[in-house]
Amino acid sequence: MKNDIKRWLNNEGKLFLKEIGIKREQIVLDFGCGAGHYTIPAAKVVGKKGKIYALDKDAENLAKLIKIAKSKGIKNIEIVKTSGELKIPIKDKSVDVVLLYDVLHYIDNRKKIYDEVYKVLKIGGLLSIYPKHYKLDEPLWTLTNLKLKDITKEIEAVNFYLERKTFKKLMHDDNYNKGYILNFRKKYGNF
Ligand SMILES: C[S@@+](CC[C@H](N)C(=O)[O-])C[C@H]1O[C@@H](n2cnc3c(N)ncnc32)[C@H](O)[C@@H]1O
């Protein structure tokens, strides 16, 4: 494992996620968790009484995550392997925080994923997004023509409000990078 990732998984990722707003004993969904660069630190932040749902469609990535978690004795991660469907197989209003980190550019039907996230979050729950590959940051796939303000607008249209936008040092793939994190809160609504 690269030194950057080791440093991130051992300490810096934890500090990052605490600053983002994850707290002890919370329930977190890491949608599109990949090999767990945010799942592992999140599991440490929430502790034994908290839980992380690590959801991904890629079995290989999930296997890497399971291996790292085992090597670190982390037991509060529940793996959710999907076929890529956007329906989230988790109980409504049961999650404190949802992470959508470096995954939004994969998704065609973003309205569907926002609605699904809305359903599983508790009222006042936190939706934290690391939008990568949008118009001003190595544009790719579905976010190619969108600016941050466009992404913000489409999320605020489905009963969330933008609480905070920060520019931070973070982990992208296997390397340190810098990027914007958008934190939204779920408003009271129909679910
Ligand atoms: C670039 S990686 C980011 C991983 C992790 N969130 C991070 O920031 O390190 C994107 C991940 O999202 C997953 N993914 C993409 N679309 C998905 C979908 N519809 N359902 C579940 N996982 C998805 C991919 O399999 C991949 O593991």
The ligand as an SDF file (V2000), in Angstrom:
LIG
                    3D

 27 29  0  0  0  0  0  0  0  0999 V2000
  -13.9950    6.6740   -8.2250 C   0  0  0  0  0  0  0  0  0  0  0  0
  -14.5860    5.4680   -7.1310 S   0  0  0  0  0  0  0  0  0  0  0  0
  -14.7110    6.3790   -5.6090 C   0  0  0  0  0  0  0  0  0  0  0  0
  -14.5840    5.4970   -4.3990 C   0  0  0  0  0  0  0  0  0  0  0  0
  -14.6910    6.2080   -3.0560 C   0  0  0  0  0  0  0  0  0  0  0  0
  -15.9780    6.8440   -2.8750 N   0  0  0  0  0  0  0  0  0  0  0  0
  -13.5740    7.1930   -2.8860 C   0  0  0  0  0  0  0  0  0  0  0  0
  -13.8330    8.4100   -2.9890 O   0  0  0  0  0  0  0  0  0  0  0  0
  -12.4290    6.7610   -2.6840 O   0  0  0  0  0  0  0  0  0  0  0  0
  -16.3010    5.2920   -7.5910 C   0  0  0  0  0  0  0  0  0  0  0  0
  -16.9460    4.0280   -7.0440 C   0  0  0  0  0  0  0  0  0  0  0  0
  -18.3620    4.1480   -7.2250 O   0  0  0  0  0  0  0  0  0  0  0  0
  -18.8540    2.8900   -7.6070 C   0  0  0  0  0  0  0  0  0  0  0  0
  -20.1370    3.1020   -8.2950 N   0  0  0  0  0  0  0  0  0  0  0  0
  -20.3700    3.7960   -9.4300 C   0  0  0  0  0  0  0  0  0  0  0  0
  -21.6770    3.7810   -9.7400 N   0  0  0  0  0  0  0  0  0  0  0  0
  -22.2910    3.0350   -8.7970 C   0  0  0  0  0  0  0  0  0  0  0  0
  -23.6400    2.6180   -8.5780 C   0  0  0  0  0  0  0  0  0  0  0  0
  -24.6240    2.9560   -9.4090 N   0  0  0  0  0  0  0  0  0  0  0  0
  -23.9210    1.8520   -7.5030 N   0  0  0  0  0  0  0  0  0  0  0  0
  -22.9260    1.4890   -6.6620 C   0  0  0  0  0  0  0  0  0  0  0  0
  -21.6280    1.8430   -6.8140 N   0  0  0  0  0  0  0  0  0  0  0  0
  -21.3100    2.6030   -7.8680 C   0  0  0  0  0  0  0  0  0  0  0  0
  -17.7680    2.3060   -8.4870 C   0  0  0  0  0  0  0  0  0  0  0  0
  -17.9060    0.9110   -8.5540 O   0  0  0  0  0  0  0  0  0  0  0  0
  -16.5090    2.7600   -7.7470 C   0  0  0  0  0  0  0  0  0  0  0  0
  -16.0900    1.8150   -6.8070 O   0  0  0  0  0  0  0  0  0  0  0  0
  1  2  1  0
  2  3  1  0
  2 10  1  0
  3  4  1  0
  4  5  1  0
  5  6  1  0
  5  7  1  0
  7  8  2  0
  7  9  1  0
 10 11  1  0
 11 12  1  0
 11 26  1  0
 12 13  1  0
 13 14  1  0
 13 24  1  0
 14 15  1  0
 14 23  1  0
 15 16  2  0
 16 17  1  0
 17 18  1  0
 17 23  2  0
 18 19  1  0
 18 20  2  0
 20 21  1  0
 21 22  2  0
 22 23  1  0
 24 25  1  0
 24 26  1  0
 26 27  1  0
M  CHG  2   2   1   9  -1
M  END
$$$$
